[in-house]
Amino acid sequence: MATPGALKQVVNAVVNVNRDLRRIDVQRVVRELGTVVSADVSTLRALQLDAGDFISLQEGIARTVDWFRDNEGLTWNRTESR
């Protein structure tokens, strides 16, 4: 686990590189780094889902982009920019 001092160094480094970022926003994101997220996958059964059926975020995004590309003009249309 990172110490508060180490996290402050990261915040300072990021803000020094990109001065357009608000320090409070960088601090919030840096605090989230290293946060452990866990879930009780047994609760998926109530939804008739299995954790093994899930795909990675990267694969899900790729499939979504492919779907939109393949279905443009069929099930959705791009709006004209003004």
Legacy VTK file of the C-alpha trace (Angstrom):
# vtk DataFile Version 3.0
C-alpha trace
ASCII
DATASET POLYDATA
POINTS 82 float
0.000 0.000 0.000
1.335 3.421 -0.930
2.076 5.900 1.812
0.469 9.359 1.858
3.889 10.839 1.131
4.355 8.631 -1.937
0.882 9.513 -3.219
1.630 13.218 -2.752
4.782 12.799 -4.858
2.718 11.233 -7.639
0.165 14.065 -7.488
2.917 16.680 -7.612
4.607 14.976 -10.568
1.365 14.758 -12.555
0.366 18.366 -11.856
3.865 19.595 -12.733
3.708 17.842 -16.105
0.185 19.008 -16.949
-0.690 22.297 -15.297
-4.168 22.285 -16.888
-5.252 19.544 -14.473
-6.863 20.530 -11.201
-4.889 19.241 -8.221
-8.045 18.058 -6.437
-9.007 15.912 -9.457
-5.544 14.378 -9.653
-5.602 13.644 -5.909
-8.949 11.861 -6.232
-7.717 9.640 -9.053
-4.378 8.905 -7.373
-6.198 7.846 -4.182
-8.084 5.277 -6.254
-4.877 3.769 -7.634
-4.121 0.516 -5.922
-7.622 0.231 -4.492
-8.658 -3.387 -4.277
-12.066 -4.145 -5.713
-13.744 -7.436 -4.963
-17.144 -8.951 -5.590
-19.184 -11.892 -4.424
-19.739 -13.619 -7.765
-22.201 -16.057 -6.192
-24.803 -13.281 -6.373
-24.701 -13.554 -10.183
-26.713 -16.791 -9.960
-29.849 -14.806 -9.098
-29.464 -13.144 -12.526
-28.722 -16.477 -14.203
-25.187 -15.307 -15.013
-21.853 -17.023 -14.563
-18.617 -15.126 -13.915
-16.914 -17.357 -16.510
-19.142 -15.869 -19.210
-17.687 -12.388 -18.749
-15.125 -11.008 -21.188
-12.358 -8.484 -20.668
-13.104 -4.788 -20.935
-10.711 -4.545 -23.893
-12.555 -7.312 -25.778
-15.944 -5.817 -24.878
-14.967 -2.402 -26.215
-13.618 -3.966 -29.428
-16.863 -5.908 -29.932
-18.923 -2.774 -29.291
-16.946 -0.706 -31.792
-17.263 -3.511 -34.358
-21.022 -3.700 -33.799
-21.474 0.037 -34.346
-19.273 -0.071 -37.454
-21.174 -3.068 -38.876
-24.631 -1.648 -38.102
-24.209 1.990 -39.113
-27.078 2.899 -41.394
-28.960 -0.282 -40.506
-29.935 0.176 -36.877
-28.414 3.579 -36.135
-27.278 6.686 -38.015
-24.503 9.106 -37.264
-25.780 12.615 -36.546
-24.509 15.434 -38.681
-22.178 17.823 -36.877
-23.140 21.453 -37.109
LINES 1 83
82 0 1 2 3 4 5 6 7 8 9 10 11 12 13 14 15 16 17 18 19 20 21 22 23 24 25 26 27 28 29 30 31 32 33 34 35 36 37 38 39 40 41 42 43 44 45 46 47 48 49 50 51 52 53 54 55 56 57 58 59 60 61 62 63 64 65 66 67 68 69 70 71 72 73 74 75 76 77 78 79 80 81
